[in-house]
């Protein structure tokens, strides 16, 4: 009886040790899943730690659950979104599983070699190679690589320095949803609850912030000039990144702003569309000082025709059907 109790106690200790090792491995590797860790996130820490953990932990599912769960928890808590957290859970769980499978296959190959079991050894080696290839492919797809990250970080920082002032850069990480290396930026008026990123030629959140701020002023200006609600108009400002900033004055962009209406109502015919546009033109002409690049009205016809009217500052109007 005492021997059975002793064996049971040993098994419980081994299980507890397995849990501790799996949780510790998952905890450490999860830290490297956060964008805030920068280019350290491009290092396959989860693969290495999961493989090391698999040398001592028999319950391989513990390694996968711990790795995925911890990574999802940290990404969610640190405000990187539930979608990213969900994706990271499955990716980290898969990487941990493949790492554990790799270790198990290598153990099996080594044992088969001792037993002179060539067929079993061949299968184990194939499993090990396949696991390694899949783990590498999955990791590179979702987290990129250090060398490309270093190159992109330098490129992003140069882009920010050439185009903006008072904009600081910090960490760079690989965003799998955009297939790009993003560099975090900060500036005086940045919202504390938001993360802003720049990727040269692909994404520029600072420019977007500045233009959105100008667009807010543009809608207010539009309402005062036409008495029409600015809630239903889209403001497109033709601003150059080298000149725009969070302190830019809309007065400098009045003649570079386009106002676009996308009508919700379906037009019976083109003649009806023109009548609606003529009515709108009365509002556009209420203020003699109203300045704009152009005003565009878009609408759909009954047969899904695309109607478009473009108003220019000189008072001219051009109409078109099914044009881009």
C-alpha positions as CSV (number, residue, x, y, z in Angstrom):
1,X,0.0,0.0,0.0
2,X,2.8,2.4,0.9
3,X,4.6,1.7,-2.3
4,X,1.4,2.5,-4.4
5,X,0.9,5.7,-2.4
6,X,4.6,6.6,-3.1
7,X,4.2,6.0,-6.8
8,X,1.0,8.1,-6.9
9,X,2.8,10.9,-5.1
10,X,5.7,10.8,-7.6
11,X,3.2,11.0,-10.5
12,X,1.5,14.0,-8.9
13,X,4.8,15.7,-8.5
14,X,5.8,15.0,-12.1
15,X,2.4,16.4,-13.3
16,X,2.8,19.5,-11.1
17,X,6.4,20.0,-12.4
18,X,5.0,19.6,-16.0
19,X,2.5,22.3,-15.3
20,X,5.1,24.7,-13.8
21,X,7.5,24.2,-16.7
22,X,4.7,24.5,-19.4
23,X,3.3,27.7,-17.8
24,X,6.8,29.2,-17.3
25,X,7.7,28.4,-20.9
26,X,4.4,29.9,-22.1
27,X,4.8,33.0,-20.0
28,X,8.3,33.8,-21.2
29,X,7.5,33.1,-24.9
30,X,4.2,35.1,-24.7
31,X,6.2,38.2,-23.8
32,X,7.9,38.0,-27.2
33,X,4.5,37.9,-29.0
34,X,3.8,41.5,-28.0
35,X,4.4,44.2,-30.7
36,X,5.9,46.3,-27.9
37,X,8.9,44.0,-27.6
38,X,9.9,45.3,-31.0
39,X,12.2,43.3,-33.3
40,X,12.6,40.7,-30.4
41,X,9.2,39.5,-31.6
42,X,10.9,38.2,-34.8
43,X,13.0,35.8,-32.7
44,X,11.5,32.2,-32.5
45,X,11.6,32.1,-28.7
46,X,8.3,30.2,-28.6
47,X,9.8,27.5,-30.8
48,X,13.0,27.1,-28.8
49,X,11.3,27.2,-25.3
50,X,8.6,24.8,-26.3
51,X,11.2,22.4,-27.7
52,X,13.2,22.6,-24.4
53,X,10.0,22.2,-22.4
54,X,9.1,19.1,-24.4
55,X,12.3,17.4,-23.2
56,X,10.9,17.2,-19.7
57,X,7.1,17.5,-20.1
58,X,5.2,14.4,-21.1
59,X,1.8,16.1,-21.4
60,X,2.5,17.9,-24.7
61,X,-0.9,19.5,-24.8
62,X,0.1,21.5,-21.7
63,X,2.8,23.1,-23.7
64,X,0.5,24.2,-26.5
65,X,-2.3,25.4,-24.3
66,X,0.1,27.4,-22.1
67,X,1.9,29.0,-25.0
68,X,-1.3,29.9,-26.8
69,X,-3.2,31.0,-23.7
70,X,-0.5,33.2,-22.3
71,X,0.2,34.9,-25.6
72,X,-3.5,35.6,-26.1
73,X,-3.9,36.9,-22.6
74,X,-0.9,39.3,-22.9
75,X,-2.0,40.7,-26.3
76,X,-5.5,41.3,-25.0
77,X,-4.5,42.9,-21.7
78,X,-2.0,45.2,-23.4
79,X,-4.6,46.5,-25.8
80,X,-3.6,45.0,-29.1
81,X,-7.1,43.8,-29.9
82,X,-9.2,40.7,-29.5
83,X,-8.7,39.7,-33.1
84,X,-4.9,39.6,-32.8
85,X,-5.2,37.8,-29.4
86,X,-7.4,35.1,-31.0
87,X,-5.0,34.6,-33.9
88,X,-1.9,34.6,-31.7
89,X,-3.5,31.9,-29.5
90,X,-3.9,29.5,-32.4
91,X,-0.5,30.4,-33.9
92,X,1.4,30.0,-30.7
93,X,-0.4,26.8,-29.8
94,X,0.4,25.4,-33.3
95,X,4.1,26.4,-33.0
96,X,4.4,24.8,-29.5
97,X,2.8,21.7,-30.9
98,X,5.1,21.5,-33.8
99,X,8.1,22.1,-31.5
100,X,7.0,19.3,-29.2
101,X,6.4,17.0,-32.1
102,X,9.9,17.8,-33.5
103,X,11.5,16.8,-30.1
104,X,9.4,13.6,-29.9
105,X,10.4,12.7,-33.5
106,X,14.1,13.2,-32.7
107,X,13.8,11.1,-29.6
108,X,12.1,8.4,-31.6
109,X,14.7,8.5,-34.3
110,X,17.5,8.2,-31.8
111,X,15.8,5.2,-30.1
112,X,15.1,3.5,-33.5
113,X,18.7,3.9,-34.4
114,X,19.8,2.0,-31.3
115,X,17.2,-0.7,-32.1
116,X,18.3,-0.8,-35.7
117,X,14.8,-0.1,-36.8
118,X,15.5,1.7,-40.1
119,X,11.9,2.0,-41.2
120,X,10.8,3.6,-37.9
121,X,13.8,5.9,-37.9
122,X,13.1,7.0,-41.5
123,X,9.5,7.9,-40.5
124,X,10.7,9.8,-37.4
125,X,13.3,11.8,-39.4
126,X,10.6,12.7,-42.0
127,X,8.3,13.8,-39.2
128,X,11.1,15.9,-37.6
129,X,12.0,17.6,-40.9
130,X,8.3,18.3,-41.7
131,X,7.7,19.7,-38.2
132,X,10.8,22.0,-38.5
133,X,9.8,23.2,-41.9
134,X,6.2,23.9,-40.9
135,X,7.2,25.7,-37.7
136,X,9.6,27.9,-39.6
137,X,7.1,28.7,-42.3
138,X,4.3,29.5,-39.8
139,X,6.6,31.7,-37.7
140,X,8.0,33.6,-40.6
141,X,4.5,34.2,-42.0
142,X,3.2,35.7,-38.8
143,X,6.3,37.3,-37.2
144,X,8.7,38.0,-40.0
145,X,12.5,37.9,-39.6
146,X,15.1,40.0,-37.8
147,X,17.1,41.0,-40.9
148,X,14.1,42.3,-42.8
149,X,12.9,44.0,-39.6
150,X,16.2,45.8,-39.1
151,X,16.1,47.1,-42.7
152,X,12.5,48.2,-42.5
153,X,13.0,49.9,-39.2
154,X,15.7,52.0,-40.6
155,X,13.6,52.8,-43.6
156,X,10.6,53.8,-41.5
157,X,12.7,56.0,-39.2
158,X,14.2,57.8,-42.2
159,X,10.8,58.4,-43.7
160,X,9.6,60.0,-40.4
161,X,12.6,62.2,-40.1
162,X,12.4,63.4,-43.7
163,X,8.7,64.3,-43.5
164,X,7.8,65.3,-40.0
165,X,9.0,67.3,-37.0
166,X,8.2,66.6,-33.3
167,X,7.4,62.9,-34.2
168,X,9.3,60.3,-32.2
169,X,9.8,56.7,-33.2
170,X,10.1,53.6,-30.9
171,X,9.6,49.9,-31.5
172,X,9.2,48.1,-34.8
173,X,7.3,44.8,-35.3
174,X,5.9,42.7,-38.1
175,X,2.1,43.0,-38.6
176,X,0.8,39.8,-40.2
177,X,-2.5,41.4,-41.2
178,X,-0.8,44.1,-43.2
179,X,2.2,42.1,-44.3
180,X,4.5,45.0,-43.2
181,X,6.9,46.0,-40.5
182,X,5.3,48.8,-38.5
183,X,7.2,51.4,-36.5
184,X,5.4,53.0,-33.5
185,X,5.3,56.8,-33.5
186,X,4.3,59.3,-30.9
187,X,3.6,63.0,-31.0
188,X,2.2,65.7,-28.6
189,X,-1.5,65.4,-29.5
190,X,-1.6,61.6,-29.8
191,X,-4.4,59.9,-28.0
192,X,-3.1,57.8,-25.1
193,X,-5.6,55.0,-25.9
194,X,-4.4,54.7,-29.5
195,X,-1.3,53.1,-31.1
196,X,0.1,55.0,-34.1
197,X,2.3,53.3,-36.7
198,X,4.3,54.2,-39.8
199,X,5.4,51.9,-42.6
200,X,7.2,53.7,-45.4
201,X,5.0,53.6,-48.5
202,X,2.3,51.5,-46.9
203,X,0.9,53.1,-43.8
204,X,1.1,56.5,-42.1
205,X,-1.0,57.0,-39.1
206,X,0.5,60.4,-38.3
207,X,-0.5,61.7,-41.7
208,X,-4.0,60.2,-41.2
209,X,-4.3,61.8,-37.7
210,X,-3.4,65.2,-39.1
211,X,-5.7,65.0,-42.2
212,X,-8.6,63.7,-40.0
213,X,-8.1,66.7,-37.8
214,X,-8.3,69.0,-40.9
215,X,-11.3,67.1,-42.1
216,X,-13.1,67.9,-38.9
217,X,-12.5,71.6,-39.6
218,X,-13.5,71.1,-43.2
219,X,-16.9,69.7,-42.2
220,X,-17.5,72.6,-39.9
221,X,-16.6,75.0,-42.7
222,X,-18.8,73.2,-45.1
223,X,-21.8,73.5,-42.8
224,X,-21.3,77.2,-42.2
225,X,-20.9,77.8,-46.0
226,X,-23.8,75.8,-47.3
227,X,-26.1,75.2,-44.2
228,X,-26.0,71.5,-45.2
229,X,-25.1,68.9,-42.6
230,X,-21.5,67.9,-42.7
231,X,-22.3,64.5,-41.2
232,X,-23.1,63.1,-44.6
233,X,-20.2,64.5,-46.6
234,X,-16.8,63.0,-46.9
235,X,-13.9,65.4,-46.9
236,X,-10.8,64.5,-49.0
237,X,-7.9,66.8,-48.4
238,X,-5.0,66.8,-50.8
239,X,-2.2,67.4,-48.3
240,X,1.5,66.7,-48.7
241,X,3.1,64.8,-45.9
242,X,6.1,67.1,-45.7
243,X,3.9,70.1,-45.0
244,X,1.1,68.7,-42.9
245,X,1.3,68.5,-39.1
246,X,-1.1,68.3,-36.1
247,X,-0.9,72.1,-35.9
248,X,-1.8,72.7,-39.6
249,X,-4.4,75.3,-40.2
250,X,-7.4,74.4,-42.4
251,X,-7.3,77.9,-44.0
252,X,-4.2,76.7,-45.9
253,X,-6.2,73.7,-47.3
254,X,-9.5,75.1,-48.3
255,X,-8.7,75.0,-52.1
256,X,-7.3,71.5,-51.7
257,X,-10.4,70.0,-50.2
258,X,-12.9,67.9,-52.1
259,X,-16.4,67.2,-50.7
260,X,-18.1,63.9,-51.7
261,X,-21.7,63.0,-51.2
262,X,-22.7,59.4,-51.6
263,X,-26.5,59.5,-51.7
264,X,-28.3,56.6,-50.0
265,X,-31.5,57.0,-52.0
266,X,-31.7,55.2,-55.4
267,X,-32.5,57.5,-58.3
268,X,-35.4,56.6,-60.6
269,X,-33.6,57.9,-63.6
270,X,-30.8,60.3,-64.6
271,X,-33.2,63.2,-65.1
272,X,-34.2,62.8,-61.4
273,X,-30.6,62.8,-60.4
274,X,-29.9,66.0,-62.2
275,X,-32.8,67.7,-60.5
276,X,-31.5,66.7,-57.1
277,X,-28.0,68.0,-58.0
278,X,-29.5,71.3,-59.2
279,X,-31.2,71.6,-55.8
280,X,-27.9,71.0,-54.0
281,X,-26.1,73.6,-56.2
282,X,-28.3,76.3,-54.7
283,X,-26.8,75.5,-51.3
284,X,-23.3,75.4,-52.7
285,X,-23.8,78.9,-53.9
286,X,-25.1,80.5,-50.7
287,X,-21.7,81.8,-49.7
288,X,-19.6,83.8,-52.2
289,X,-16.5,83.0,-50.2
290,X,-17.0,79.2,-50.1
291,X,-13.7,77.8,-51.4
292,X,-13.1,74.2,-52.4
293,X,-11.3,72.0,-54.9
294,X,-14.5,70.3,-56.1
295,X,-17.8,68.8,-54.9
296,X,-18.8,65.4,-56.1
297,X,-22.3,63.8,-55.8
298,X,-22.6,60.0,-56.3
299,X,-25.8,58.0,-56.6
300,X,-27.1,54.7,-57.9
301,X,-29.9,54.2,-60.4
302,X,-32.6,51.6,-60.5
303,X,-30.6,49.4,-62.8
304,X,-27.5,49.9,-60.7
305,X,-26.2,52.7,-63.0
306,X,-23.7,54.9,-61.3
307,X,-24.5,58.6,-61.5
308,X,-22.0,61.3,-60.8
309,X,-22.0,65.1,-60.8
310,X,-18.9,67.2,-60.2
311,X,-19.1,70.9,-59.2
312,X,-16.1,73.1,-59.8
313,X,-15.3,76.5,-58.1
314,X,-16.0,78.4,-61.4
315,X,-19.6,77.2,-61.2
316,X,-19.4,74.6,-63.9
317,X,-21.0,71.1,-63.5
318,X,-20.2,67.9,-65.3
319,X,-22.4,64.8,-65.3
320,X,-21.5,61.2,-66.1
321,X,-23.0,57.7,-65.9
322,X,-21.1,54.6,-65.0
323,X,-17.7,56.3,-64.9
324,X,-15.0,55.7,-62.3
